[in-house]
Amino acid sequence: MMRVRTDLGDDVGVELHGPDGAPAVLFVQGAGLDRADNPVPSETARLLAARGFRAAVPDRLGRGDSPASGPVERERELVAIAAVAAALGGPVVLVGHSSGCALAMLAAGRIPELAGLVLWEAPLGQFAEGAPRWWDGVHRAIDEGDLEGAIVRYMVGMPPEWIEVLRASPQFPALVHSWIPDGTALAEVEARSPGAFLADLPAPVLAVVGTETFPGMPEAAAALAAAAGNGTAEEMPGAWHEWEPAAMADRLARLLAETAR
């Protein structure tokens, strides 16, 4: 475990795997619980370490080993991502998961040694009224103190059992405070268009979906790849918004090796 102190005074807990100084992967998880409740990135990180690479799985601010009370604004999360990347001390591939893709897109320009940007099932273009209006409704519920209502609004279109999993957490419903960066970032990316963040990015951009996924996700991945200056869209083994760790570790290892060359 590594602890990183940001310039804004936040303390980030980071699960680390692999040798110091090796090319690294930094996972940016989306809205949800802490990293212990989603073992997929951690398992992927262990597989990458076995291939000689470094991998970091931070807890998002306000979750697990990255405590933060009250609402977490987007800038704090972006500063935290950049601080962890800097602490890794070498080339870094950012891997965004779900809404974490939008945060990774916004953070990419803050990482001088960015070696790649991998976006797993970014939920862009998935809201009937558009992400800015969707987020306005969610944020209004948070401001009014209706945290449970905010979570229900945030999870619109998602399987209802996902909400029941969240209800079982002792963090419910205050955990929605750590989702503010996600919603803000999704709304900003849609409002400005993905190309505003990807078109001038020199690092390769890989937009990925699972072999079993939600309607609209393949189209979103294709749009992200087209918006990037150096983008591709791929399908990978995975189901219902989670990748297969072995398949992702193999793909990330290839990307790290390619960028090293």
Secondary structure, 3 states (H helix, E strand, C coil): CEEEECCCCCEEEEEEECCCCCCEEEEECCCCCCHHHCCHHHHHHHHHHHCCCEEEEECCCCECCECCCCCCCHHHHHHHHHHHHHHHCCCEEEEEECCHHHHHHHHHCCCCCEEEEEEECCCCCCCCCCHHHHHHHHHHHHHCCCHHHHHHHHCCCCCHHHHHHHHCCCCCCHHHHHHHHHHHHHHHHHHHCCHHHHCCCCCCEEEEEEEECCCCHHHHHHHHHHHCCCEEEEEEEEECCEECHHHHHHHHHHHHHHHHC
